[in-house]
Amino acid sequence: MNSDNTTSVTYFVLAGLAVQANLQMLLFLSVLLLYTVALAANLSIMAITISDLTLHTPMYFFLYNLAFIDICYSSVVVPKMLTNIMSQKEMISFWGCMLQIQFFHFLGSTEVILFSVMSYDRYVAIAHPLRYTVIMSSNVCLCLASCSWVIGFYHALLHTIMTARLPFCGPNVVKHFFCDIKPVLNLACTDVSLNLKLLTRITGTIVTSTLILTILSYVFISKFLLNIKTSQGQKRALSTCSAHFTVVTLQYGTAIFTYAKPATTDSLDQDRTAAIIFTVITPALNPIIYTLRNKDMKKALKKLFKRFN
């Protein structure tokens, strides 16, 4: 126990993924491919939403924010993960670790808040189509997006400060492929029950409350869908929501699985699997899902290709 509440640890060692030597290269190439797809696809969405004037609407403004978050979110973790796969043990400085915690939770919490904002946007579009542009004005959209970013930042800052102030006097091996809160807390040489309570309650509250708001939006959307008489009208309304609902299910499922349960050795092993989903797979899938299930995006993409041909 370190009685003066100081830390003697200047760097951490990321234990990474337990991968057999003959599978290292395959995993490396798979992660690199998904990361490249995530960067290219999300950058394409950002470029399309800026260049095509028909996409200068609230829905695509929020989608632009989501694409930017996904690029940053995966970039916080994946480059370090790739070097870790090949070296098995990768070092990261103490403050580098704290920065990774800050940006990972900042971007992750901003994303789940943004999901609830996007579901509200879809509700307004379907329930009040004639007043949609008035209700979702540019000022309202900017305010909703800004609130998502600000809440996400301060939520992450609380956890980062609470983690950085703990004494770490060894061992310094983080049983993960990046610095997440729970595996880092396991290395503190003091009581961390307050940190774990804050993680479960505050992060859990953000995740569950935004999930409830998202579900409520879709409940009301379903109510209005039942009132649409024509099947064509229902399909058109569903097409605006199905992509978002698919993405929400992926992200919330892994977030709840990771942060709504206590930290144990078994749970930390499971968390590594969940972390791969929402840092590697989901950022690559999000733009693909939105593009394939969205006629406007497909039209804009074709226009962009014709422009360069």
C-alpha positions in Angstrom: 0.0 0.0 0.0 1.3 3.5 -0.9 0.5 5.6 2.1 1.3 9.0 0.6 -1.1 8.5 -2.3 1.5 8.8 -5.0 2.3 6.5 -7.9 5.6 4.8 -8.7 4.4 3.5 -12.0 5.6 5.6 -15.0 4.3 3.3 -17.7 2.0 0.4 -18.2 2.4 -2.7 -20.3 -0.6 -3.7 -22.4 -0.9 -7.5 -22.2 -3.0 -7.6 -25.4 -4.8 -10.5 -26.9 -3.8 -14.1 -26.1 -3.2 -15.2 -29.7 -1.3 -18.2 -31.0 1.8 -17.4 -33.0 0.5 -18.9 -36.2 -2.7 -16.7 -36.0 -0.9 -13.4 -35.2 -0.6 -12.4 -38.9 -4.1 -13.4 -39.7 -5.5 -11.3 -36.8 -3.2 -8.4 -37.7 -4.4 -8.3 -41.3 -8.1 -8.7 -40.3 -7.9 -5.8 -37.8 -6.0 -3.7 -40.3 -8.5 -4.4 -43.0 -11.5 -3.5 -40.8 -9.7 -0.3 -39.6 -9.0 0.7 -43.2 -12.6 0.1 -44.2 -13.7 2.1 -41.2 -11.5 5.1 -42.1 -12.3 5.0 -45.8 -16.1 4.4 -45.4 -16.6 7.1 -42.7 -14.4 9.6 -44.6 -16.6 8.9 -47.6 -19.7 9.6 -45.7 -18.3 12.9 -44.4 -17.2 13.9 -47.9 -20.6 13.0 -49.4 -22.6 14.8 -46.8 -20.5 18.0 -47.4 -20.4 17.9 -51.2 -24.1 16.9 -51.9 -26.5 19.8 -51.1 -29.5 17.4 -51.0 -27.9 15.9 -47.9 -27.7 19.1 -46.0 -30.5 18.0 -43.6 -30.6 17.3 -39.9 -30.3 13.5 -40.4 -27.1 13.8 -42.4 -25.7 16.4 -40.1 -25.9 13.9 -37.2 -24.6 11.2 -39.5 -21.6 13.4 -40.3 -21.0 13.7 -36.5 -21.3 9.9 -36.1 -18.8 9.2 -38.9 -16.3 11.6 -37.4 -16.7 10.0 -34.0 -16.2 6.5 -35.4 -13.0 7.6 -37.1 -11.6 9.0 -33.9 -13.0 6.2 -31.7 -11.3 3.4 -33.6 -8.1 5.5 -34.0 -7.8 5.8 -30.2 -7.4 2.1 -29.9 -6.7 0.2 -33.1 -3.1 1.6 -34.0 -1.9 0.6 -30.6 -3.7 -2.7 -30.9 -2.0 -3.5 -34.2 1.4 -3.1 -32.7 0.4 -5.0 -29.7 -0.7 -8.0 -31.8 2.7 -8.4 -33.2 4.8 -7.6 -30.1 2.3 -9.2 -27.6 3.4 -6.7 -24.9 3.2 -3.0 -25.8 4.3 -0.2 -23.4 2.3 3.0 -22.9 3.2 5.9 -20.7 1.2 6.6 -17.6 -0.3 9.8 -19.0 -0.7 8.2 -22.4 -2.8 5.6 -20.7 -4.9 8.3 -19.0 -5.4 10.1 -22.3 -6.5 6.8 -23.9 -9.1 6.4 -21.2 -10.3 10.0 -21.6 -10.7 9.9 -25.4 -12.1 6.4 -25.5 -14.9 7.2 -23.0 -15.4 10.7 -24.3 -16.1 9.5 -27.9 -18.0 6.4 -26.7 -20.4 8.3 -24.5 -20.8 11.0 -27.1 -21.8 8.3 -29.6 -24.5 6.8 -27.4 -26.0 10.2 -26.6 -25.9 11.0 -30.3 -27.8 7.8 -31.1 -30.7 9.0 -28.9 -30.6 12.4 -30.6 -30.8 10.7 -34.0 -33.7 8.6 -32.9 -35.5 11.7 -31.8 -34.7 13.2 -35.2 -36.3 10.2 -36.9 -39.4 10.5 -34.7 -39.9 14.1 -35.7 -39.4 13.3 -39.4 -42.1 10.6 -39.3 -44.6 12.1 -36.7 -44.4 15.8 -37.9 -43.1 15.7 -41.5 -44.6 19.2 -42.3 -43.0 20.8 -39.3 -39.8 18.8 -39.4 -37.6 21.6 -40.8 -39.0 24.1 -38.2 -38.6 21.7 -35.2 -35.2 20.5 -36.3 -33.8 23.8 -37.2 -30.1 24.3 -37.7 -29.8 26.0 -34.3 -31.6 23.0 -32.6 -29.4 20.5 -34.4 -26.2 22.4 -33.5 -27.4 22.6 -29.8 -28.2 18.9 -29.7 -24.9 17.8 -31.2 -22.9 20.2 -29.0 -24.7 18.9 -25.9 -23.8 15.4 -26.9 -20.1 16.3 -27.2 -20.0 18.4 -24.0 -21.7 15.7 -21.8 -19.5 13.0 -23.3 -16.3 15.0 -22.6 -17.2 15.8 -18.9 -18.4 12.3 -18.3 -15.0 10.9 -19.5 -13.1 13.6 -17.6 -14.6 12.6 -14.3 -13.5 9.0 -14.8 -10.0 10.0 -16.0 -9.4 12.3 -13.0 -10.7 9.7 -10.6 -8.4 7.1 -12.2 -5.3 9.3 -12.5 -5.4 10.3 -8.8 -5.1 6.7 -7.7 -1.7 5.4 -6.5 -0.1 2.7 -8.7 2.8 1.0 -7.2 3.0 -2.1 -9.3 2.4 -4.5 -11.0 1.9 -2.5 -14.2 0.5 -5.0 -16.7 -2.9 -4.0 -18.0 -4.8 -7.2 -19.0 -6.3 -5.6 -22.1 -5.2 -4.4 -25.5 -5.8 -0.8 -24.5 -6.2 1.3 -21.4 -9.8 0.9 -20.3 -10.9 1.9 -16.8 -11.7 -1.5 -15.2 -8.4 -3.3 -16.1 -6.4 -0.2 -15.0 -8.3 0.0 -11.7 -7.3 -3.6 -11.0 -3.7 -2.3 -10.7 -4.3 0.4 -8.2 -2.8 -0.2 -4.7 -5.7 1.3 -2.9 -9.5 0.8 -2.5 -11.2 1.5 -5.8 -14.8 0.8 -4.8 -15.8 4.5 -5.3 -14.4 4.4 -8.9 -16.2 1.2 -9.7 -19.5 2.6 -8.3 -19.1 5.8 -10.3 -18.3 3.7 -13.4 -21.4 1.5 -13.0 -23.8 4.2 -11.9 -22.8 7.2 -14.1 -21.8 5.3 -17.2 -24.7 2.9 -16.7 -27.1 5.8 -16.2 -25.9 7.4 -19.5 -26.2 4.2 -21.4 -29.5 3.1 -20.0 -31.2 6.5 -20.1 -30.2 7.2 -23.7 -31.3 3.6 -24.6 -34.7 4.3 -22.9 -35.1 7.5 -24.9 -34.2 5.7 -28.1 -36.6 2.9 -27.4 -39.4 5.4 -26.6 -38.7 7.2 -29.9 -39.2 3.9 -31.7 -42.3 3.1 -29.8 -43.8 6.4 -30.9 -42.5 5.8 -34.4 -44.2 2.4 -34.5 -47.5 4.1 -33.4 -47.3 6.5 -36.4 -46.3 3.7 -38.8 -49.5 1.8 -37.9 -51.5 4.9 -38.9 -49.9 5.0 -42.4 -52.4 3.4 -44.7 -50.2 2.5 -47.7 -47.5 -0.2 -47.6 -45.3 2.0 -49.7 -45.6 4.8 -47.1 -44.7 2.3 -44.4 -41.7 1.0 -46.3 -40.4 4.6 -46.9 -40.8 5.4 -43.2 -39.1 2.2 -42.1 -36.2 2.8 -44.5 -35.3 6.0 -42.6 -35.2 4.1 -39.3 -33.9 0.6 -40.0 -30.3 1.5 -40.5 -30.2 3.6 -37.3 -31.9 0.9 -35.3 -29.4 -1.8 -36.5 -26.4 0.4 -35.5 -28.0 1.2 -32.1 -28.6 -2.5 -31.3 -24.9 -3.3 -32.0 -23.5 -0.4 -29.9 -25.8 -0.5 -26.9 -25.6 -4.3 -26.6 -21.8 -4.3 -26.2 -21.8 -1.1 -24.0 -24.3 -2.6 -21.5 -22.5 -5.9 -21.6 -19.2 -4.2 -20.7 -20.0 -1.5 -18.2 -23.2 -2.7 -16.4 -21.6 -5.6 -14.6 -18.9 -5.9 -11.9 -15.2 -6.3 -12.8 -14.0 -9.9 -12.3 -11.3 -11.9 -14.0 -13.8 -13.7 -16.2 -15.7 -10.5 -17.0 -12.4 -8.7 -18.1 -11.7 -11.5 -20.5 -15.2 -11.1 -21.9 -14.7 -7.3 -22.1 -11.8 -7.8 -24.5 -14.1 -9.6 -26.9 -16.8 -6.9 -26.5 -14.2 -4.2 -27.0 -13.1 -5.6 -30.3 -16.7 -5.4 -31.5 -17.2 -1.7 -30.6 -13.7 -0.4 -31.5 -12.9 -2.5 -34.6 -16.1 -4.0 -36.1 -18.8 -1.5 -35.3 -17.0 1.6 -36.8 -16.5 -0.4 -40.0 -20.1 -1.6 -40.1 -21.8 1.7 -39.3 -21.1 3.5 -42.6 -21.8 0.3 -44.6 -25.2 -0.2 -42.9 -26.2 3.4 -43.4 -25.1 3.5 -47.0 -26.6 0.1 -48.1 -30.0 0.8 -46.5 -30.3 4.5 -47.5 -31.4 5.5 -51.1 -30.3 9.1 -50.7 -26.7 8.0 -49.7 -26.5 5.6 -52.6 -27.6 8.3 -55.0 -25.1 10.7 -53.6 -22.4 8.1 -53.8 -23.2 7.4 -57.5 -23.0 11.2 -58.2 -19.6 11.4 -56.5 -18.3 8.5 -58.6 -19.6 10.0 -61.8 -17.9 13.3 -60.9 -14.5 11.7 -60.7 -15.0 9.4 -63.8 
